[in-house]
Amino acid sequence: MKTTKQFIFGFVGLVLIFMTGLVMAEKPDTRDLSRAVLKIDSLSCGGCFSTINAGLTPY
């Protein structure tokens, strides 16, 4: 009985490990991206622009 539980937990663990790769979102490769144009109608100040620009700037 104990070995059966260990086998089941091991199998479920392996399935979860392999499924994680399928579920995780991939970050797009932005090294080749040189320009993006976003139209924001309600942008009213330079501070808003700076906040958005900082959020979109790669690390």
Helices and strands as residue ranges (DSSP letters): H 2-23, H 46-56
